Amino acid sequence: MTDRSSVFFELVGFIVVASLGGCSTGGENAFQPASRGQSITANSEVDSGILPISTPASTSDTTVDRSPQAVMARQAELERWIADGQAQMGHLVVATQVLDNGQIVDWVDKATVRGAGEPPPDDPSSSLPDGAALGEVPRLVGPTGALPYIRPSFDPYVEGKSNATSVEQYFRELPHGHPIPNNDRMYATVRASTTNYGVAARINNVWGGIDVPSSPDFVITELASFCVGGGGAVSDLVGVINGRLPGVYSTFVNHVFGAEYFAGGAAQWIVNGAPGAYVQVSPGFAPGTNLPSTSTVGGTQFEYDLAVVYRDNVPGYPAAWWLRLNLAYVGYIPASTFTTLGTSACIADFYGEALDLDHASTPWMDADMGNGTRPPTGTQAGNYQNAAYIRLPTYYTSKNLGTSAFGTSLFSPTWEFCYDARRSTDGGANWNPTLWFGGPGGDGLGCNGDPVCATGILSGDSCCAASCGTCGGSGCTGRPGGFANCCTAGVASTPCGTNFPGCKVGPSDPDCITGVLDGTGTYCCALSCGTCGGGGCSSRPGGFSSCCTAGIDASGALCSGSMPPCKADPLP
């Protein structure tokens, strides 16, 4: 009989080596962790992964030992943690594989994965808009009869850029995607607050050349079915994610397919090594799978199909919430795991989310959402190939992929100068409705300021702090906020584009950051108009002069020297 510890499999250009007898934690057949930067398989090396990560001071302790020896010790601890988790679940790892992008895959004997059978058939495909393509998902290929589990890298912990003193503490304290707003998060959301049996959408969210977040912060797009409990907190949730998760997966992996769930208010990422209710069934895809297809402005737009669906009609399986990627079922969480998701969910959400944990003490992070561009218009024609989108946000109104409806309730973005959202209903059946979303984050004009004096008191072009009561005039120095915040002379030298009140508004907005563009990108109406130009413009808040293109033409105002309403400068 051949010794399994020396068997090598060559699979689609990768070399994998069988594990030494499974997931035991000691003895001759123990799972052998690889030190960071050392070879774990024949002819394949693990990327050192020691990349510059700017972690907020509140989550990083400069006294943590970051010597090469300490990094290697924490890497070994991580790999023991993964092995212990697999052992707790009774999984037998039969092979380990290093992918070209540096991700590591453990292949688990399917017979040892409780509840795993054949995955349900893929769901039928739907038509794509002109100029769009379904994004590539590299299929994992391993030993026959084995299921893939992609290892988390937990780079911040391994590299000593976290205050956590153990892998377990680091994992338990990882922030989660979360649909309920707080001061550390910004959103662009479409919601349906109704009974539902899952959510599905086509997501265009993978773009190149963007500013990325530093762990533990993240920027993601998530689809979730959930319920809330006492105090408005999430009680149960199942969510699938397309996004950048540098605290979980390596920083050199751009976007991944991620998944999480809340059960009884307790949140858990679905990752290799973390025992939980999730059951992997796909032999080709897993949470952590890289999503490499990159859209470009004016070029091909790549979409990824994501879904969470409640099904109780899959032969051989219990009632469960199934995770889907590009129409293929990846795995499931039994419905019995949950208190309030046992037979259905209460709310369906489709959202872009950005998390900046130290926002209370520092400016908002520069990380982009989508492609870093705020959607320029409220129309499909004006946004397509220019901004990220969630197309046809669908929630199921009956179980087992039965009847469905579209989420249409657009929540106002947290602060539109950081990240904005628009909903369109034009463009035909393939586009009605679509959520367009994105923005530049902290390095965008107005993100870390108030260019329209939305949070202050406006008097002419002076924007005083709300605490002042009134702006300028006699006695301004004696009001709460004093001279610097309540007097026009005090705010005159502080631009509102990069500061909050007290500050001075204007004098120009060449990029229409503080207004709303029309479908041609030529006219910049006042933000109060909602949409720019078109039928009924004169009846919108702001009237003819602020909301109609003819009114802007009549004023002659150019955005290079004026605030909205104004017109883009003519090309030379």
C-alpha positions as CSV (number, residue, x, y, z in Angstrom):
1,M,0.0,0.0,0.0
2,T,1.3,3.5,-0.9
3,D,2.2,5.8,2.0
4,R,-0.3,8.7,1.7
5,S,2.2,11.1,3.3
6,S,4.4,10.9,0.2
7,V,1.7,11.0,-2.5
8,F,1.6,14.1,-4.7
9,F,-1.2,15.1,-7.0
10,E,-0.6,17.3,-10.0
11,L,-3.9,19.2,-10.7
12,V,-4.4,21.8,-13.4
13,G,-0.9,23.3,-13.0
14,F,-0.8,23.2,-9.2
15,I,1.1,20.8,-7.0
16,V,-0.6,19.5,-3.9
17,V,0.6,17.2,-1.2
18,A,-1.5,14.9,0.8
19,S,-1.7,15.8,4.5
20,L,0.0,13.7,7.0
21,G,-2.9,11.6,8.2
22,G,-5.5,14.3,8.8
23,C,-6.1,16.9,11.4
24,S,-4.6,15.5,14.6
25,T,-2.6,18.0,16.6
26,G,0.3,16.0,17.7
27,G,2.5,12.9,17.0
28,E,4.0,11.6,13.8
29,N,0.9,12.1,11.7
30,A,0.2,15.7,12.9
31,F,-0.9,18.4,10.5
32,Q,2.3,20.2,9.7
33,P,2.1,24.0,9.6
34,A,4.2,25.9,7.1
35,S,6.1,28.9,8.3
36,R,5.3,32.1,6.5
37,G,7.6,32.5,3.5
38,Q,8.5,28.8,3.4
39,S,7.5,26.1,1.0
40,I,4.4,24.1,1.9
41,T,4.2,22.0,-1.2
42,A,6.6,20.7,-3.8
43,N,7.7,23.4,-6.2
44,S,5.3,25.9,-4.7
45,E,6.0,28.7,-2.2
46,V,3.7,30.6,0.1
47,D,3.9,34.3,-0.5
48,S,5.5,36.0,2.4
49,G,2.4,38.3,2.6
50,I,4.3,40.8,4.7
51,L,2.9,43.8,3.0
52,P,2.6,47.4,4.3
53,I,-0.7,47.7,6.0
54,S,-1.7,51.0,7.6
55,T,-3.7,49.8,10.6
56,P,-5.4,52.5,12.7
57,A,-3.6,53.1,16.0
58,S,-6.6,52.1,18.0
59,T,-6.2,48.5,16.7
60,S,-2.4,48.3,16.5
61,D,0.1,48.1,19.4
62,T,3.6,49.2,18.5
63,T,4.9,47.0,21.3
64,V,3.9,43.8,19.6
65,D,6.9,41.8,18.5
66,R,7.2,42.0,14.7
67,S,10.5,40.2,14.4
68,P,10.7,37.5,11.7
69,Q,10.7,34.9,14.4
70,A,7.5,36.2,16.0
71,V,5.8,36.5,12.6
72,M,6.7,32.8,11.9
73,A,5.4,31.8,15.3
74,R,2.1,33.5,14.8
75,Q,1.8,31.9,11.3
76,A,2.4,28.5,12.9
77,E,-0.3,29.3,15.5
78,L,-2.7,30.2,12.8
79,E,-2.2,26.9,11.0
80,R,-2.6,25.0,14.2
81,W,-5.8,26.9,14.8
82,I,-7.1,25.9,11.4
83,A,-6.1,22.3,12.0
84,D,-7.7,22.2,15.4
85,G,-10.9,23.6,13.9
86,Q,-11.0,21.0,11.2
87,A,-10.4,18.3,13.8
88,Q,-13.3,19.6,16.0
89,M,-15.6,19.2,13.0
90,G,-14.3,15.7,12.3
91,H,-12.8,16.7,9.0
92,L,-10.0,14.7,7.4
93,V,-7.7,16.9,5.3
94,V,-6.3,14.7,2.4
95,A,-4.4,17.4,0.5
96,T,-3.2,21.0,0.7
97,Q,-2.8,23.2,-2.4
98,V,-1.2,26.6,-3.0
99,L,-2.9,28.6,-5.8
100,D,-1.1,31.0,-8.1
101,N,-2.4,34.0,-6.1
102,G,-0.9,32.6,-2.9
103,Q,-4.1,31.4,-1.4
104,I,-4.0,28.0,0.4
105,V,-6.7,25.4,0.0
106,D,-7.2,22.4,2.3
107,W,-9.0,19.5,0.6
108,V,-11.2,17.6,3.0
109,D,-12.5,14.1,2.5
110,K,-16.2,14.6,1.7
111,A,-17.1,11.5,3.7
112,T,-16.0,13.3,6.9
113,V,-18.1,16.5,6.2
114,R,-21.3,15.9,8.1
115,G,-24.3,16.8,6.0
116,A,-22.5,17.1,2.7
117,G,-23.9,15.4,-0.4
118,E,-24.2,16.3,-4.0
119,P,-24.8,20.0,-4.6
120,P,-28.1,20.9,-6.1
121,P,-28.1,21.6,-9.9
122,D,-27.0,25.1,-10.9
123,D,-29.8,27.6,-11.4
124,P,-30.7,28.6,-15.0
125,S,-28.8,31.6,-16.4
126,S,-30.4,34.9,-17.4
127,S,-29.7,37.3,-20.2
128,L,-26.9,39.8,-19.8
129,P,-27.1,43.5,-21.0
130,D,-25.0,44.5,-24.0
131,G,-21.4,45.1,-23.0
132,A,-21.6,43.0,-19.9
133,A,-20.2,39.5,-19.1
134,L,-20.5,37.1,-16.3
135,G,-17.3,37.4,-14.2
136,E,-14.9,34.5,-14.1
137,V,-14.7,32.3,-11.0
138,P,-11.7,30.1,-11.1
139,R,-12.9,26.5,-10.4
140,L,-10.8,24.8,-7.7
141,V,-9.7,21.3,-8.7
142,G,-8.6,18.8,-6.1
143,P,-8.6,15.1,-5.3
144,T,-11.7,13.1,-6.2
145,G,-14.2,13.0,-3.4
146,A,-12.7,16.0,-1.6
147,L,-14.2,19.4,-0.8
148,P,-12.2,22.7,-0.7
149,Y,-11.7,24.9,2.3
150,I,-9.7,28.1,1.6
151,R,-7.6,29.2,4.5
152,P,-7.9,32.7,5.9
153,S,-4.6,34.6,6.1
154,F,-5.4,36.9,9.1
155,D,-2.4,39.1,7.9
156,P,-2.8,41.8,10.6
157,Y,-2.5,39.3,13.4
158,V,0.3,37.3,11.8
159,E,2.3,40.5,11.1
160,G,1.8,41.9,14.6
161,K,-0.5,44.7,13.5
162,S,-3.3,43.8,15.9
163,N,-3.8,44.0,19.6
164,A,-5.1,40.4,19.7
165,T,-3.0,38.0,21.8
166,S,-4.3,34.9,20.1
167,V,-5.7,33.8,16.8
168,E,-9.0,32.9,18.5
169,Q,-9.3,36.4,20.0
170,Y,-8.5,38.0,16.6
171,F,-11.1,35.9,14.9
172,R,-13.8,36.6,17.5
173,E,-13.1,40.4,17.3
174,L,-13.1,40.7,13.6
175,P,-15.8,43.2,12.5
176,H,-18.6,41.9,10.4
177,G,-20.7,43.2,7.5
178,H,-23.8,44.7,9.2
179,P,-26.9,46.3,7.7
180,I,-27.7,48.5,10.7
181,P,-26.0,51.9,10.6
182,N,-23.7,53.3,13.2
183,N,-21.0,56.0,13.3
184,D,-18.2,53.7,11.9
185,R,-20.1,52.6,8.7
186,M,-21.4,54.2,5.6
187,Y,-23.9,52.6,3.2
188,A,-25.6,52.7,-0.1
189,T,-28.7,50.5,0.3
190,V,-31.8,49.2,-1.4
191,R,-34.1,47.4,1.1
192,A,-37.4,45.5,1.2
193,S,-38.8,45.4,4.7
194,T,-41.0,42.3,4.2
195,T,-41.1,38.6,4.6
196,N,-38.7,37.0,2.2
197,Y,-37.1,33.7,1.4
198,G,-33.8,34.9,0.1
199,V,-32.1,37.5,-2.1
200,A,-30.3,37.5,-5.4
201,A,-28.7,40.1,-7.7
202,R,-26.0,40.7,-10.3
203,I,-23.2,42.7,-8.8
204,N,-20.7,44.9,-10.7
205,N,-18.2,45.8,-8.0
206,V,-14.7,44.6,-9.1
207,W,-12.6,47.5,-10.6
208,G,-8.9,48.1,-10.9
209,G,-6.9,51.1,-9.9
210,I,-8.8,51.9,-6.7
211,D,-7.8,52.9,-3.2
212,V,-8.2,49.9,-0.9
213,P,-8.9,49.8,2.8
214,S,-6.5,48.7,5.5
215,S,-7.5,46.0,8.0
216,P,-9.6,45.9,10.1
217,D,-11.6,48.3,7.9
218,F,-13.3,47.0,4.8
219,V,-15.4,47.9,1.8
220,I,-17.9,45.3,0.6
221,T,-21.1,44.7,-1.3
222,E,-23.5,42.4,0.5
223,L,-26.8,40.7,-0.1
224,A,-28.5,39.6,3.2
225,S,-31.8,38.2,4.5
226,F,-32.2,38.9,8.2
227,C,-34.4,39.7,11.2
228,V,-33.9,42.2,14.0
229,G,-34.5,41.6,17.7
230,G,-34.9,43.8,20.7
231,G,-33.3,47.2,20.5
232,G,-33.1,47.0,16.7
233,A,-30.0,44.7,16.7
234,V,-29.6,41.9,14.1
235,S,-30.8,38.6,15.6
236,D,-30.3,36.2,12.7
237,L,-28.8,36.9,9.3
238,V,-27.3,35.1,6.3
239,G,-25.2,37.2,3.9
240,V,-23.1,36.7,0.8
241,I,-20.3,39.2,0.0
242,N,-18.4,40.5,-3.0
243,G,-15.6,42.7,-1.6
244,R,-12.2,43.4,-0.1
245,L,-11.7,41.8,3.3
246,P,-8.0,42.4,4.2
247,G,-8.5,41.3,7.8
248,V,-9.6,37.9,6.7
249,Y,-7.9,37.1,3.4
250,S,-4.6,38.2,2.1
251,T,-4.2,41.8,1.1
252,F,-2.9,40.8,-2.3
253,V,-6.3,39.2,-3.1
254,N,-8.5,41.9,-4.5
255,H,-12.1,40.8,-4.2
256,V,-13.4,37.5,-2.8
257,F,-16.7,35.7,-2.4
258,G,-17.3,35.9,1.3
259,A,-20.1,34.7,3.6
260,E,-21.3,35.3,7.1
261,Y,-24.2,34.5,9.4
262,F,-25.7,35.8,12.7
263,A,-27.4,33.3,14.9
264,G,-29.1,34.6,18.1
265,G,-27.2,37.8,17.7
266,A,-23.8,36.1,17.5
267,A,-21.9,36.8,14.3
268,Q,-19.5,34.4,12.5
269,W,-17.5,34.6,9.3
270,I,-17.6,31.4,7.3
271,V,-13.9,30.6,7.1
272,N,-11.7,27.5,7.2
273,G,-10.9,26.5,10.7
274,A,-13.9,28.1,12.4
275,P,-16.3,25.4,13.6
276,G,-19.9,26.3,12.9
277,A,-23.2,25.4,11.2
278,Y,-22.0,26.0,7.6
279,V,-21.8,22.9,5.4
280,Q,-19.6,23.0,2.3
281,V,-21.0,21.0,-0.7
282,S,-19.4,22.4,-3.8
283,P,-16.2,20.7,-5.0
284,G,-15.2,23.7,-7.1
285,F,-16.0,26.9,-5.2
286,A,-15.8,27.9,-1.5
287,P,-16.0,31.0,0.7
288,G,-12.8,32.9,0.1
289,T,-12.8,32.2,-3.7
290,N,-11.1,35.0,-5.6
291,L,-13.2,37.1,-8.0
292,P,-10.6,38.3,-10.6
293,S,-12.7,39.8,-13.5
294,T,-12.1,43.5,-13.5
295,S,-14.4,46.1,-15.1
296,T,-13.1,49.3,-16.7
297,V,-14.7,52.6,-17.3
298,G,-16.1,52.6,-20.8
299,G,-15.2,48.9,-21.3
300,T,-16.6,45.5,-20.6
301,Q,-18.6,45.3,-17.4
302,F,-18.2,42.1,-15.4
303,E,-21.0,41.0,-13.1
304,Y,-21.0,38.3,-10.4
305,D,-24.2,36.5,-9.5
306,L,-24.7,36.2,-5.8
307,A,-27.7,34.8,-3.8
308,V,-28.9,33.5,-0.5
309,V,-32.0,31.3,-0.9
310,Y,-34.2,29.4,1.5
311,R,-35.0,25.9,0.2
312,D,-36.6,22.9,1.8
313,N,-37.0,20.9,-1.5
314,V,-33.4,19.7,-2.1
315,P,-33.4,15.9,-1.8
316,G,-31.3,14.6,1.0
317,Y,-30.9,17.9,2.7
318,P,-32.8,19.7,5.6
319,A,-34.5,23.0,5.2
320,A,-31.6,25.4,4.8
321,W,-30.3,28.8,3.6
322,W,-28.2,28.1,0.6
323,L,-25.3,30.3,-0.7
324,R,-24.9,30.7,-4.4
325,L,-22.1,32.1,-6.6
326,N,-22.5,32.5,-10.4
327,L,-25.6,30.2,-10.3
328,A,-23.8,27.4,-8.5
329,Y,-24.6,26.3,-5.0
330,V,-21.6,26.4,-2.7
331,G,-22.9,25.3,0.7
332,Y,-25.7,25.8,3.2
333,I,-26.6,26.7,6.8
334,P,-29.4,24.6,8.2
335,A,-32.5,26.6,9.0
336,S,-32.6,25.0,12.5
337,T,-29.5,27.1,13.3
338,F,-31.6,30.2,13.7
339,T,-34.4,31.5,15.9
340,T,-36.0,33.9,13.5
341,L,-34.9,32.5,10.2
342,G,-36.4,29.1,10.7
343,T,-38.9,29.3,7.8
344,S,-38.3,32.8,6.3
345,A,-36.6,36.2,6.9
346,C,-38.0,39.6,7.8
347,I,-35.9,42.1,5.7
348,A,-34.0,41.8,2.4
349,D,-31.0,44.2,1.9
350,F,-28.7,44.9,-1.0
351,Y,-26.0,47.3,-0.1
352,G,-22.5,48.7,-0.4
353,E,-20.9,49.1,3.0
354,A,-17.7,50.8,4.1
355,L,-16.3,50.3,7.7
356,D,-13.8,52.8,9.2
357,L,-13.3,51.7,12.9
358,D,-11.4,54.8,14.0
359,H,-13.6,57.4,12.4
360,A,-14.5,58.9,15.7
361,S,-10.9,60.2,16.1
362,T,-9.6,60.5,12.5
363,P,-10.9,61.7,9.1
364,W,-12.8,59.1,7.0
365,M,-10.6,56.7,5.2
366,D,-9.6,57.1,1.5
367,A,-10.8,53.7,0.5
368,D,-13.0,53.6,-2.6
369,M,-16.5,52.0,-2.9
370,G,-17.3,50.5,-6.3
371,N,-14.8,52.1,-8.7
372,G,-14.3,55.2,-6.6
373,T,-16.9,57.2,-8.7
374,R,-20.1,58.6,-7.4
375,P,-22.9,57.6,-9.8
376,P,-23.2,60.7,-12.0
377,T,-26.9,60.5,-12.8
378,G,-30.1,58.8,-11.9
379,T,-30.4,56.9,-15.2
380,Q,-29.0,53.7,-16.6
381,A,-27.9,55.5,-19.7
382,G,-25.8,58.0,-17.8
383,N,-24.3,55.5,-15.3
384,Y,-23.5,52.3,-17.3
385,Q,-19.8,51.8,-17.7
386,N,-19.1,54.7,-15.4
387,A,-20.2,53.4,-11.9
388,A,-20.6,50.2,-10.0
389,Y,-24.1,48.7,-9.7
390,I,-26.4,46.0,-8.2
391,R,-28.7,45.0,-11.0
392,L,-32.1,43.6,-10.5
393,P,-32.0,43.3,-6.7
394,T,-34.4,40.4,-6.2
395,Y,-36.1,39.0,-3.1
396,Y,-38.1,35.8,-3.1
397,T,-41.7,36.1,-1.9
398,S,-42.1,32.3,-1.6
399,K,-39.7,29.5,-0.7
400,N,-37.7,27.3,-3.1
401,L,-37.0,30.0,-5.7
402,G,-40.7,30.7,-6.2
403,T,-42.3,34.0,-6.8
404,S,-40.1,37.1,-6.5
405,A,-40.1,40.9,-6.4
406,F,-37.6,43.7,-6.6
407,G,-36.2,45.8,-3.8
408,T,-37.1,49.4,-4.6
409,S,-36.7,51.4,-1.3
410,L,-33.5,53.4,-1.7
411,F,-32.0,54.5,1.6
412,S,-30.2,57.9,1.5
413,P,-26.5,57.4,1.6
414,T,-24.9,58.1,5.0
415,W,-22.9,61.0,3.5
416,E,-23.2,61.4,-0.2
417,F,-19.9,63.2,-0.6
418,C,-18.0,60.1,0.5
419,Y,-20.3,57.5,-1.2
420,D,-23.4,58.1,-3.1
421,A,-26.3,55.9,-4.4
422,R,-28.9,56.4,-7.2
423,R,-31.7,54.1,-8.3
424,S,-32.7,53.9,-12.0
425,T,-35.7,52.3,-13.7
426,D,-34.9,53.0,-17.3
427,G,-33.0,50.8,-19.8
428,G,-35.5,48.1,-20.2
429,A,-36.3,44.8,-18.4
430,N,-32.6,44.0,-17.9
431,W,-32.1,47.1,-15.8
432,N,-35.3,47.9,-14.0
433,P,-34.5,48.5,-11.2
434,T,-30.7,49.0,-10.6
435,L,-28.8,50.5,-7.7
436,W,-25.8,52.5,-8.8
437,F,-23.3,53.2,-6.0
438,G,-19.8,54.2,-5.1
439,G,-17.5,57.0,-4.3
440,P,-13.9,58.0,-3.4
441,G,-14.1,58.0,0.3
442,G,-12.1,60.4,2.4
443,D,-10.0,61.9,-0.5
444,G,-13.2,63.0,-2.3
445,L,-14.2,66.7,-2.1
446,G,-16.7,67.1,0.8
447,C,-16.3,63.6,2.4
448,N,-14.5,65.0,5.3
449,G,-16.3,68.3,5.1
450,D,-19.7,69.8,4.5
451,P,-19.6,71.6,1.1
452,V,-23.4,72.4,1.1
453,C,-23.6,73.4,4.8
454,A,-26.0,70.5,5.4
455,T,-25.0,70.3,9.1
456,G,-24.6,74.0,9.8
457,I,-26.4,77.3,9.5
458,L,-25.9,79.1,6.1
459,S,-25.7,82.8,5.8
460,G,-24.6,83.9,2.3
461,D,-21.5,81.8,1.8
462,S,-20.7,81.5,5.5
463,C,-21.6,78.2,7.2
464,C,-21.6,78.5,11.0
465,A,-21.8,75.6,13.4
466,A,-25.3,74.5,14.4
467,S,-24.5,75.2,18.0
468,C,-24.4,78.9,17.1
469,G,-28.2,79.3,16.7
470,T,-27.7,82.0,14.1
471,C,-24.8,82.8,11.8
472,G,-22.9,86.0,12.0
473,G,-24.1,89.4,13.2
474,S,-23.8,91.2,16.4
475,G,-22.8,89.1,19.4
476,C,-21.6,86.2,17.4
477,T,-18.4,85.7,19.5
478,G,-20.6,85.1,22.6
479,R,-22.6,82.2,21.1
480,P,-21.7,78.5,21.7
481,G,-18.8,77.9,19.3
482,G,-17.3,81.4,19.6
483,F,-15.7,83.6,16.9
484,A,-14.2,80.7,14.9
485,N,-17.6,79.0,14.4
486,C,-20.2,81.6,14.7
487,C,-18.8,84.8,13.0
488,T,-18.5,85.3,9.3
489,A,-15.0,86.6,9.7
490,G,-14.1,83.6,11.8
491,V,-15.2,81.0,9.2
492,A,-13.9,82.9,6.1
493,S,-10.6,81.2,5.8
494,T,-11.9,77.6,6.3
495,P,-13.2,75.9,3.1
496,C,-16.3,73.7,3.6
497,G,-15.1,71.3,1.0
498,T,-12.6,69.8,3.4
499,N,-14.0,71.0,6.8
500,F,-17.2,70.9,8.7
501,P,-18.9,74.0,10.1
502,G,-17.8,76.7,10.8
503,C,-16.5,77.1,7.3
504,K,-17.0,79.0,4.0
505,V,-19.0,77.5,1.1
506,G,-17.8,77.7,-2.5
507,P,-16.8,79.4,-4.6
508,S,-17.0,76.8,-7.4
509,D,-17.8,73.2,-8.1
510,P,-16.4,72.1,-11.4
511,D,-17.1,68.4,-10.8
512,C,-20.7,68.9,-9.6
513,I,-19.8,67.3,-6.3
514,T,-22.4,69.3,-4.5
515,G,-25.1,69.1,-7.1
516,V,-26.8,66.5,-9.4
517,L,-25.8,66.0,-13.0
518,D,-28.3,65.6,-15.9
519,G,-28.1,62.5,-18.1
520,T,-25.6,64.2,-20.5
521,G,-23.2,65.3,-17.8
522,T,-23.5,68.9,-19.0
523,Y,-25.8,70.5,-16.5
524,C,-25.4,70.5,-12.7
525,C,-28.6,71.2,-10.9
526,A,-29.0,71.9,-7.2
527,L,-28.8,68.9,-4.9
528,S,-32.4,69.6,-3.7
529,C,-33.8,68.9,-7.2
530,G,-33.1,65.1,-6.9
531,T,-32.8,64.8,-10.6
532,C,-31.7,67.3,-13.2
533,G,-33.8,68.4,-16.1
534,G,-36.5,66.6,-17.8
535,G,-40.3,66.7,-17.4
536,G,-41.6,68.4,-14.3
537,C,-38.3,70.0,-13.4
538,S,-39.8,73.3,-12.5
539,S,-41.9,71.7,-9.8
540,R,-39.0,70.2,-7.9
541,P,-37.5,71.8,-4.8
542,G,-35.4,74.6,-6.3
543,G,-37.7,75.4,-9.2
544,F,-37.0,76.3,-12.8
545,S,-33.8,78.2,-12.1
546,S,-32.1,75.3,-10.2
547,C,-33.7,72.2,-11.6
548,C,-34.3,72.8,-15.3
549,T,-31.5,72.9,-18.0
550,A,-33.2,75.9,-19.6
551,G,-33.1,77.7,-16.3
552,I,-29.3,77.1,-16.0
553,D,-28.8,78.2,-19.5
554,A,-30.6,81.4,-18.7
555,S,-28.3,82.1,-15.8
556,G,-25.1,81.6,-17.8
557,A,-23.4,80.2,-14.7
558,L,-20.4,77.9,-15.4
559,C,-19.3,75.4,-12.8
560,S,-15.7,76.4,-13.0
561,G,-16.6,79.7,-11.3
562,S,-19.9,79.0,-9.6
563,M,-21.7,76.6,-7.2
564,P,-24.8,74.6,-8.5
565,P,-26.9,75.3,-10.4
566,C,-24.4,75.7,-13.2
567,K,-23.2,74.3,-16.5
568,A,-20.0,72.5,-17.3
569,D,-17.5,74.6,-19.1
570,P,-17.5,74.1,-22.9
571,L,-14.7,72.0,-24.3
572,P,-11.9,74.1,-25.9
